[in-house]
Amino acid sequence: MLQFNVDKDLCIKCGECVNDCPYMILDMVDEYPVVNPDRAEMCIQCQHCLAVCKPGALSIFGLNPADSRSLKGNLPDPVKVENLLLGRRSTRRYKQEPVDSELLDSILETVRMAPTGMNRRTTLLTVVDNLEVMEKVRASAYAELKAAVDADQLPPEMELFKGISDAYETKGIDVLFRGAPHFLVTSAPTENRSGTVDGIIAMTYFEMLANSHGIGTVWDGLAKWSMTMVAPKTIELLGIPADHEVSYMMAFGKPAVKYHRTVQRPGGGVNKVTS
């Protein structure tokens, strides 16, 4: 049930909800929007209709538009957004103290609403928010890595992990997690063809929002590579479902380093198609 309702006292009959519906589920009938019963099952629950209604006259799925955040006057300055994007750094030095749990929950609540292909919303955010649990994850990952090294079971392309394992065993240097107190994994069912990209989108949302609160992050390709290739028990320890594919992993926490300016990167490119 779509539970589509229109407050006719508030509706201005503009038709924006009809025009913006990506699957053309709505029609204007007698000057008001209604659901086309022949197309109702095509709804992907995007809520564009709820968002585009200026007077807040429209409700769907029983949701009250008054409970949504108003965007007018509440969006950030574009220059500050640029500075956030240009100023983000891969943090590899962390304080051994937890991020405030209420703040982390607030960030995750926003991130879970990140866009997904076809609005499937199957992305799972697996978070290690406890320092003691993080130590268990760290110990498990390194134990499995060492076992693979000792048994000479590392794939040829993973030779560098011998040095990573040795650094942890002999010097206590944590290259896999950079000593971070927290960890995030995004995953989705393997049957979801856009699941990997969906997870990376969510991870990007997390990074930018976390950075805006002063939380350091690092995209942890080494941890993903190691854990998905030679540390299946650690994946199980994290509680990631067996039918999920890991999109990416990220270590995060309060940074033990402060950066003072943006960098000036070379490389990359823009291809403008003009004809």
N, C-alpha and C positions, 0 to 999 in steps of 0.2 A: 504493500500500500504506500502510495506516494504522499498521502495526507496533504494534498495541495489545497491551500485555502487563500482566498484573496479578500482583504478588507475593502469592500467597495466604497466605504466612506473615505479611505485614504488613497485608493488607487487613482492615478491621474490619467489612466488609459493611454499611456505612451507606447505600449507595445514593446518596450525594450527587453522584457523577459522572454517574449516570443522570438524576437530577432536574435537574441544571444544564445538561445538553447542550441548546443552543438548537434543534437540529434533530432531537432525539430519536433519535440514532443508536445509543445504548447501551440495553441491556436487562439486567435482573438475571435470570440463569439459574443455578439451583442455588446461589443466595445470592451469586454473584459477577457483576460487570459484564462483559458481552461486547458486541461490535459486532454490530448487526443487519445482516446482509449485504444486505438489501433497501434499506437506507437509507445504507449506507456512503459511496456516492458523493456524498451531500449534505454531507459534512463540509467545513467552511470553515476548518479548521485553527486554530481559535481557542484551543485548548489549555485551555479551561475545566476539562476533566476533570483535567488535570495539576495545575492551580492549586488546585482545590477539594479534592483528596485530602489530608486532614490527615496521615496517616502516611507519605505519599510512596510508596504501594504501586503506583501506576499510571504506566506509561510509554506514550508515543505518539510516532510518527515516529522511534523509536529514541532519544528524548531521555531523559536520566537526571534524575529529579526532584531528585537531590542537587546538580545543577549550577545549579538555580534558586535565587534569593535567598529566604530565609525572611522573611516579612513581620512575624511576631510580634516586637514590641519594636524594630522597625526603621523605623517610620513617624514623620514629624516632628510636633512639637507643633502643634496647630491654630492657635494664636495666632501662631506664627512663620510659618505658611503665609499667614495673613491679612496679616501685616506685609509679606511678600514681594510679595503681590498688590497691596496698597495702596501700597507704596513704590516699585514699578517706575516708571521715568521713560523718556520718549523721549530717548535720548542723542544730542545733536547736536554734541558736542565730543569728539574722540578723540586719544589718544596715537598717535604714528606708530611703533608697535612691535607686533610680532605677538603674538597669543594663543598660549600654549604649545600645540604641535601635539598632544601626548599628551592634554592636557585637552580640546582641541577634538574629537579623535577619540572620546574617551570620551562627550562630550555627544552627538555625532552618532550613536553606537551606540545610545544610549538613545532619541533622537528618531526613529530609523528604525523603532522598534517602536511608535510612536504609533498609536492606533486608526484604522481606516479603515472606510468603508461596506462591509458584507458581507465584511469582512476581506480585501479584494482586494489590499491592500498594493502598489499600483502607484505610490505617491508617490516621486518622485525628488528627492533633496536635492543641489542643485548648489552647491558651496561654493568661494569664492575664498579660499584660505588663505595666499596668497603676496602680499607687498606689491608686488612688481614686476608680477605679473599683474593685481593690482587697478588699478595705474596704467594698464595697457593697456586694461582694461575701461572705466575712467573716460574715457580719451582717446577711445576708440571711440564711446562713448555721446554725448559732447559733440560730436564731429565730425559724427555723423549728425544730431544735433539742430540744429547750426549750418547744415548743408546744407539741412535742411527749412525753417529760418527764412529763409535766403538765397533759396531758391527759392519762398518764399511758399506752402509746401505744408502748413503746420500747419492742422489742422482748427480751426474757429472757437472751439470750447470749449477749445482749448489755447493761447490767446493769451498766457497767463501765462508760457509757456515761452520766449517771446522775451526776457523779462527775465532768466530763469534762464540762458539761453545767453549773454546779454550780460554778466551778472555774472561768469561763468566766463572769458569771453574778455578782458574789460577789467580785472578786479580779481582774478581767480584764486579767486573765491568759489565753492565747490562746494556748491550747493544740492541737487543730485540725490543725492549720496552722503554729504554732510556730512563729507567728508574721512575717512571710515571706512577702516580698513586691510583690512577683510574684508567679504564679501558672501555672502548666502544666497538662493537661489531655490528655491521648491518648485513642482513641476509634476507632471502626470500625463497619461496618454493621453487624448485628447479623447473617446474612446469610453466612458470611465469617467464615468458620470453623477454620481458623488459625488466625483470627482477634485479639484475646486476646494475643496470643504469639507475633504476629507482633507488637502490641502496646508496649509490655514489651521490645522487642528488641529495638524499637525506643527510649523508655525511657532510656534504658541503654546507647545508643549512646549519648543521650542528657547529661546524668549525667557525663560521662567520658569527653566529649568535654567541657562541662561547667566547670568542675573541673580543666581542663587544663588551663582555662582562669582565675582561681581564684574565680569562682562563687561557692557558697555553695549550696548543694541540700539535700533534705531528701525525701525518698520514703514515701508517705503519705497514709499509709493504713487506719489510723483512719478517715481521711477525706473521703476516698473512701467508707469505710464502712458506715459512717454516711450519706453521701450524696446520695448514691445509695439505702439506706434502708429507710431513713426518711426525706430526703430533696430533693424531686423531683423538686420543684420550683427553687432551686438553680442550679440544672442540666440544667433546661430550661434557667435560667439567663445566663449560660455560653454558650448557643447557641448550645449545643450538640444535634444532630438530634435524634428524637424519635426512629428511627430504628437502633440506634447504641448501642453497648454494651461497657461500659467503661472498658478499659484494666487496667489502673492504674492512680494514681495521684501523683504529685510531687510538693513540695514547693521549691522555690529557691530564691536566691538573693545574695547580697554582704554579706559575713559572718562577724559577729561581734566577731569572735573567730579565733585564728590561732593555728593550730596543727604543732608540730615540728618533729614528728617521726612516724614511723609505729607502729602498735600494734602487739602482739604476741598471736594470737588466738588459743585456743585449739579446739577440736571437728572437725567435718567434716571428710571426709575419701576418700580414693582412692581405688577402687576395680580393680586390674589388672587381667585380664583374660589371663592366660598363657598357658592353654591347653584346 
